[in-house]
Amino acid sequence: MEKYESYLRKTRKINGDYRLDKTIEKYLYYIKPYFDEIQKINTSDELIVFMNREINQRQANILYHAFRIYLQFRGYDLIDDEIIFTKLRKPNKKSTAFSSVRNMQSKVITKEEFKLLIEEAEDLTFKTAIAFTFDLGCRVSELINLKFGDLKYMSKTNEKDKEDLDAGIFAHVKLFGKGGKHRIGYLHKLSYTYLYKLVGGSYSKEDKIFTFTKNNGKPYDIQDKAFRDKLETLSIKVLDRKVTPHMGRHSFCTWIAENGAPASMIQNLMGHSDISTSAIYIKNTNKIGHDGMKKMGDILKNV
């Protein structure tokens, strides 16, 4: 990896263009998960097959460029008068099929990518909305309609609440999903911290938490579209690929699954099951989600 980085820096001046340090860092970030594996591949044809598959899965132009430079680094830029790296294919932006788990993974972002989005978001409302989306796994419609009265904050003086606080849960959030169904989500420290900074403790229970405004200070007519557009624009700029609010749900689901969440807990927290069947079913499934999150802890703790 060090030799590849050195090559990037030594060859940074290409065709009169100067490769910025930030660009080099992005190349290193995107190629790092694959580096050990591609180092073991000994033929250019095998490398091309592997790289094209991963480029198509990630749908990221920057990975295409990182792989292309890697081929040059390995000396595969020209073999028998054939320019090898021209066999690399750029991401097929029209590909949206979820034909396999690998395709689903293209709809998930890593916690490192989430951290980059949070850091680069230009205002506190936007930062807080991103944190909520990935912390709760909520739909964009659920996010936009959240009111302060939908949050129940944990108290240090309440014994049951102290258990939640010890587990990293700072608030219970009532989410209203499709068909008027509701479920409970669990807010952790990062999201709570941004929320506290945003409102400063002054609000009405009927006030909506998130209102996105134009440059002139007037709110957008369609709030969910405003958030979606802002997130997509930011992610293309920072990650070189489009991230949508719904990918927050996929990412949340994947992160808690990686932490050992059972299917019943995931269904409860994501709102996939029909929780209006009976009051008993609602009580039991909510307990699964609550107890599971307490055992699991804060999935964004190290972000």
N, C-alpha and C positions, 0 to 999 in steps of 0.2 A: 504493500500500500504506500509506503514511504517513497519507493522508486517511482510509482505512478504519479504521486503528488509532485515529486521533483521534475518529472517529465512535463507535467501540466505547466509548471512555473517556467521551465526553460524554454518551452515552445509557445509561450503565451502570446507572442507577437506574430500573428498570422495574417497574411494579406493586408498588412497595414492596420489591422484592428488589434486593440490591446485587450487581452482577456483579464477582466477585473478579478481581484481577490475574492469578491463575493461570488462570482461565477464559478471560480475554482472550488470554493467551499461547497457550492451546490453540487457540482460534479462528484466531489468526494462523498458527500452525504448520500446521493442517490445510488452510487455504485458500491458503497460499502457492504450492503447486505448480500451482494452477489460476488464479491471480490475473491474470496477463498475458493468458491466453486469454479469460477471462470479461469482461475490460475491453474486448475487441474486439467482443463480441457486442452488437448494438444493439437487439434487441427482447426483450421479456419472455418471449414464447413460446419463442424459441430458447434463452434462458437456462434456462427451466424444463426443457426437454428435456435440455439438457446436464447440468444439476445433478442431475436425477433419475437419469440414467444413472450418474454418478459416485458418487452416494450408494449406489446399489444395488451397484456394484462394490466399494466400500470397506467397506460394511456398518458404518458408523460414525455413530452418532447425533450426535456432536459436529460432523461435517461438515454434516449436515442443518441444525443450528442456525447454523453459521457462514454457510452459503449463505442461510439465511432472513434473517439480519441484513444480509447484503450486498444483498439485494433491496431492503430498506428504505433502505439507504445510497444505492442507485441511484435511489430515488424510485419504485420499482415496488410499493410496499406497497398502493397504492389507485389503480386506473385504471378510469374509468367505473363507479364504485361497486362494482367487483369487487376483492376482496382477493387480490392476485396470489400472495403467498407461501403461501397455503393450497393451491396446486396442487403444492407440493413434497410428495414422498412420503417417509415415514420408511423406513429400511432394511427390506427384506423378509427377516426372520430365517430364514424357511423355505427360502430359496433356497440350494441347496448344489451345483447343477450346475456342472460344469467344461466348459461348452459352448464356451469360447473362451480364448484367451491372457489376455484381460482378466479373465475369471473366475478363472483361475489366479493372476493378480496379487493378487487379493483374499486369497489364502492366503499371501502373502509380506509380511513387514514390512521397513521400511527400517532402515538402520543407526542412524539417529537414534532410531527407536522402540526398537530393541534396546538402545541406550544408556540410554534412559529406564527400561526394565525392569530393567536391571542396577543402576542407581542407586537405584531404589525398592525392590528386593528387601530383605526385612527381616533376613535372616541370611546368614552366609557360605556355608553349605552350599547354600542356595537360589541365591545369586549364582553360585557355582561351577558348579552344575548347569545354569543358564541359559547360562553361557558355553560349557560343553562342548557343549550341544545345538546351538547355532548355529555353533560353531567346527568341529565334526566332522560335522554333518549326520546325526547318529545317531538311530536309533529310540529311543523311551522305554524299551523293554525292554533295548536294548543299553546304554543309560546306567545303568539301575538295577543291571544285573549286572556292571558294570565293577569289576575288582579292581585293586589297586595293581600286582600282578604283570603286568597287561596293558599297562603303560606301560614304554617303553624311553626313558630320558632321554638327550639328546644331551650329549656330553662335549667340552669345549674342547680336551682333549689328543688327541682322535682326529681325524685329518685329514678323514675322510668326514663325521663329525659336525659339524665346523666349517663345512662347506659348508651343512648344514641350518640351523645357528645363524645363519649370515650371511643365509640366506633367511627367517629369522623362525620356523623350526620348532624347538620346544624338546623335543618328545617324539613318538615313534611310538606309536600306540595300537591295540592289537589289538581289533577289534570283532567280536563273535559275533552274527551275524544269523540270519535264518530258515533252518531246516533244518540248523542246526549249521555253516553256512558262515561263514568269517571273512574279514575284509579289514583293511587298515591305514588308520587315519586319522591326521591330523597336527595336533598341538596347538601353538597359537601363544602368544605372550607373555601376552596378557590372561588366558586360561584357566590357563596355567601359574602366573601370579602369584597368582591366587585359590586355586589348589590348594595352593601352597606356604604361603600364609597359613592355609589350612584345617587342614593336617596338621602343619605345623611340622617336617617331616622325620622324624616318628616314625610308623611304620606297619609292618604285616606284609604280605607279598605276597599273602596269601590274604584279607586284609580287603577288604570292598567299600568303594569310595570314597564312595558316597552312602547315607546312612540318614536318612530324614526322620522326625522325632519329633513327638509331640503336646506340648501345653503341660505335661503332667506328666512329660515326658522319655522316655516309652515310645515305641518305634517303631510306626509305622502298620502294620497287618496287610498292606495292599496298597500297596506302595511306589510303583508306577507311577501309581496313582490319586491318591496323595497329592501327587506332583509335578504331575500334570496339573491337579488342583483348585487348587493354590497358584498355578500359572502363569495359569490362566484368571481367577481372582479378582484377581490383581495387574494383569493386562492390562486388564480391564474398568475397574478403578479409575484406572489411569494413562493408558491409550490410548483408553478408551471403546469398546473392542471386544474380542472374545474371541480370545486367542492360545493355540493348543494346542501341545504339544511337537512334533507332526508338522509344524507350520508352520516349525519350525526346519530341517527337511530341505528343504522347499520354498525357504526363504530362502537357506540355504547354497548350494543348487544354482543359484539365480538369481544370487547374488553372484559365484560363481566363473565362471558363464557370462558375466556382464557384464565380467569381467576377461579374457575370451578363452579360457576352457577349452573344448577340443574335446569332442565327444560321448563319445568313448572314455574320456576322463579322468573325465567326470561319471559315467558308468556304473560305472566302477571305484570311485570314492570313495563313491558312494551305495549300492553293493552291489546294483545292479539286474540285472547280468548273472550267468549261471551260472558262477561261478568254480571250481566243483568238477570241471569237464570234464577237465582235465589239469594236471599240475604245471607244464608249460611255459606253458600259458595263464595260470596264476596268476602265474608269474614275470614274464611279459611285461606283463600288465595292471597288476600292482603297480608295475612300473617306470614305466608311463605315469602313474599317479597320483602317484608320488613325484617324478619329474622335473618333472611339470607343476606341482606345488605349490611346488617349489623355484624355478621360473622365475616363478611368479605372485607369491610372497611372501605376507605376512600380510594376509588380507582384512579383519581387524579392527584393523589397525595404528592407524588414526586414531580408534578408538572410545574 
